[in-house]
Amino acid sequence: MPTRRTFLQTTAATTFVAAAPAFVRGQNLNSKLQLAGIGCDGKGWSDINEMAGHDKTHHVAFCDIDLARTAKVHKLQPDAPIFQDYREMLEKLGDKIDGSTVSTPDHMHARITTDLMNMGKHVYCQKPLTHNVSEARQLRKLAKDSGVITRLGNQIHSHSHYRTAAKTIQDGAIGKVKEVRSWCAATGHGKSGYVDRPKSPIAPPETADWDLWVGVAPMRPYGDVKCYHPWGWRDWQDFGNGALGDFGCHIFDPVFTALNINNGPLSFSAGHTGMNDEIWPAQTHVKYTFPGTEYTTSKSIPISWDDGGSLPSTGGSHIPGDVRLPASGSILIGETGTMVIPHVGAMRLYTGKGTSDKEYPVLESLNHYHGWVDGCLSGKQPSDGFEYGGNLTEAVLLGNIAVRYKGEKLNWNEKEMKITNNEEANKWLSREYRDGWKLDS
Ligand SMILES: NC(=O)c1ccc[n+]([C@@H]2O[C@H](COP(=O)([O-])OP(=O)(O)OC[C@H]3O[C@@H](n4cnc5c(N)ncnc54)[C@H](O)[C@@H]3O)[C@@H](O)[C@H]2O)c1
């Protein structure tokens, strides 16, 4: 069983960035991973609660900009101090914290995660990893350079259904794959109740620090209880990433794992049902071309995405016409068969004569959260770290750039991180950061 000394030593060997604060705790040896939780309700509560279920963790601090959303974590660990500003938490308790969950709205993931990794802390960050492509690229690099243990919060990655589907594709159940069609029932807006900024915004609740919630984004008034905080932020371009941002990192995940896609797309284009400068479209259709891999028939492979409730065509696949597709999922069309991977359900295999009755081994579910904790304790990076999760996130966020240029095919130079045939579109790879909130400030 690894002790604090061994896991600290393992990490110390590979960490370079301002790593000292993490290792001060070497004086304070015990065998538990000391965690913080940033974002304490919504998905944050489930992240914190899952981590707390590992018998080698101990929460030493919590942070949420809204104190009304901290009752559950206080009950979980009554002696852990609660902060509204994660920067204050890191300043005061940094030497006690080994790692943290980051479960805030998307626009704050990169800044908080950068600060954590710069202090040598391990990070479990919710999906999508970041709000823009440039942030994802920076986090991939920082994770690699710092050697901290990272994991993207797309927990279904470790579920039996996704693991089994990916393995079955790699075992050749449908031959090499020619095309993928992914889709999702969620719409790109509709959660906030708005399609434009509220005309008569009300004051934020006294329990919430609105300035901290807005963080890196341009300041705007609090809306109302549904508009942005909590949950409604997904609809808004400044904070969320629409349905593709919300579900792409889940639904593309078994596809990327199965086909071993570790690179960005070559090109991408999109259509949608209409948008303005504030919110994401209700429905989008995105077409990507990715470089082929050892699991694809060609040097490139088309992968499409639909959201907002429209299902993809099953034309050209082995799926019989009367089959009902799940509400969300992916179809992988291979040389000898087609696989449907429901989100979330057991894979279905079709060979053209109905469902295939050939049996494939079912892989067990693993605990995604505990896999990260075990990685932090052992110093071994689990799958779905920021390199893989960052690549997945970049693909998702590039799709959202295509959405801004309806009908236009954008070509991507991954290495240079540049859209090569539309100079202006490159501005969406990053954002203007509010004063004091730049990633490196
Ligand atoms: N993996 C999944 O299945 C899954 C499911 C839901 C949400 N998510 C992801 O989790 C994240 C949070 O989503 P949610 O639905 O819980 O949102 P939410 O708005 O319901 O909750 C966010 C929580 O973070 C707090 N918060 C906001 N800004 C903060 C900051 N700067 N510092 C500290 N706390 C802050 C809020 O007060 C709130 O308690 C998003 O990135 C989302 O994409 C993932």
The ligand as an SDF file (V2000), in Angstrom:
LIG
                    3D

 44 48  0  0  0  0  0  0  0  0999 V2000
  -19.6510   14.5300  -15.8310 N   0  0  0  0  0  0  0  0  0  0  0  0
  -20.9470   14.7390  -15.8480 C   0  0  0  0  0  0  0  0  0  0  0  0
  -21.7590   13.8310  -16.0470 O   0  0  0  0  0  0  0  0  0  0  0  0
  -21.4480   16.1340  -15.5990 C   0  0  0  0  0  0  0  0  0  0  0  0
  -22.7960   16.3630  -15.2680 C   0  0  0  0  0  0  0  0  0  0  0  0
  -23.1790   17.6790  -14.9950 C   0  0  0  0  0  0  0  0  0  0  0  0
  -22.2570   18.7150  -15.0950 C   0  0  0  0  0  0  0  0  0  0  0  0
  -20.9740   18.4510  -15.4390 N   0  0  0  0  0  0  0  0  0  0  0  0
  -19.9700   19.5310  -15.5060 C   0  0  0  0  0  0  0  0  0  0  0  0
  -19.7420   19.9940  -14.1810 O   0  0  0  0  0  0  0  0  0  0  0  0
  -19.5010   21.3860  -14.1950 C   0  0  0  0  0  0  0  0  0  0  0  0
  -20.5210   22.0650  -13.2720 C   0  0  0  0  0  0  0  0  0  0  0  0
  -21.8150   21.8600  -13.8020 O   0  0  0  0  0  0  0  0  0  0  0  0
  -23.1100   21.9550  -12.8460 P   0  0  0  0  0  0  0  0  0  0  0  0
  -24.2510   21.4610  -13.6360 O   0  0  0  0  0  0  0  0  0  0  0  0
  -22.8330   21.3310  -11.5350 O   0  0  0  0  0  0  0  0  0  0  0  0
  -23.2040   23.5550  -12.6760 O   0  0  0  0  0  0  0  0  0  0  0  0
  -23.9700   24.3570  -11.5310 P   0  0  0  0  0  0  0  0  0  0  0  0
  -24.0270   25.7500  -11.9790 O   0  0  0  0  0  0  0  0  0  0  0  0
  -25.2280   23.6280  -11.2030 O   0  0  0  0  0  0  0  0  0  0  0  0
  -23.0160   24.1960  -10.2670 O   0  0  0  0  0  0  0  0  0  0  0  0
  -21.7340   24.7720  -10.2390 C   0  0  0  0  0  0  0  0  0  0  0  0
  -21.2990   24.9360   -8.7970 C   0  0  0  0  0  0  0  0  0  0  0  0
  -20.0360   25.5860   -8.8010 O   0  0  0  0  0  0  0  0  0  0  0  0
  -20.1220   26.7780   -8.0200 C   0  0  0  0  0  0  0  0  0  0  0  0
  -19.2020   27.7540   -8.6200 N   0  0  0  0  0  0  0  0  0  0  0  0
  -19.4090   28.5250   -9.7100 C   0  0  0  0  0  0  0  0  0  0  0  0
  -18.3100   29.2440   -9.9950 N   0  0  0  0  0  0  0  0  0  0  0  0
  -17.3980   28.9210   -9.0550 C   0  0  0  0  0  0  0  0  0  0  0  0
  -16.0600   29.3370   -8.7950 C   0  0  0  0  0  0  0  0  0  0  0  0
  -15.4350   30.2220   -9.5860 N   0  0  0  0  0  0  0  0  0  0  0  0
  -15.4160   28.8250   -7.7130 N   0  0  0  0  0  0  0  0  0  0  0  0
  -16.0290   27.9340   -6.9010 C   0  0  0  0  0  0  0  0  0  0  0  0
  -17.2940   27.4940   -7.1110 N   0  0  0  0  0  0  0  0  0  0  0  0
  -17.9590   27.9710   -8.1720 C   0  0  0  0  0  0  0  0  0  0  0  0
  -21.5750   27.1790   -8.0610 C   0  0  0  0  0  0  0  0  0  0  0  0
  -21.9540   28.0040   -6.9890 O   0  0  0  0  0  0  0  0  0  0  0  0
  -22.2460   25.8260   -8.0040 C   0  0  0  0  0  0  0  0  0  0  0  0
  -22.3790   25.3360   -6.6900 O   0  0  0  0  0  0  0  0  0  0  0  0
  -19.5850   21.8380  -15.6330 C   0  0  0  0  0  0  0  0  0  0  0  0
  -18.3190   21.9060  -16.2170 O   0  0  0  0  0  0  0  0  0  0  0  0
  -20.4010   20.7320  -16.3010 C   0  0  0  0  0  0  0  0  0  0  0  0
  -20.1060   20.5930  -17.6770 O   0  0  0  0  0  0  0  0  0  0  0  0
  -20.5550   17.1900  -15.6860 C   0  0  0  0  0  0  0  0  0  0  0  0
  1  2  1  0
  2  3  2  0
  2  4  1  0
  4  5  1  0
  4 44  2  0
  5  6  2  0
  6  7  1  0
  7  8  2  0
  8  9  1  0
  8 44  1  0
  9 10  1  0
  9 42  1  0
 10 11  1  0
 11 12  1  0
 11 40  1  0
 12 13  1  0
 13 14  1  0
 14 15  2  0
 14 16  1  0
 14 17  1  0
 17 18  1  0
 18 19  2  0
 18 20  1  0
 18 21  1  0
 21 22  1  0
 22 23  1  0
 23 24  1  0
 23 38  1  0
 24 25  1  0
 25 26  1  0
 25 36  1  0
 26 27  1  0
 26 35  1  0
 27 28  2  0
 28 29  1  0
 29 30  1  0
 29 35  2  0
 30 31  1  0
 30 32  2  0
 32 33  1  0
 33 34  2  0
 34 35  1  0
 36 37  1  0
 36 38  1  0
 38 39  1  0
 40 41  1  0
 40 42  1  0
 42 43  1  0
M  CHG  2   8   1  16  -1
M  END
$$$$
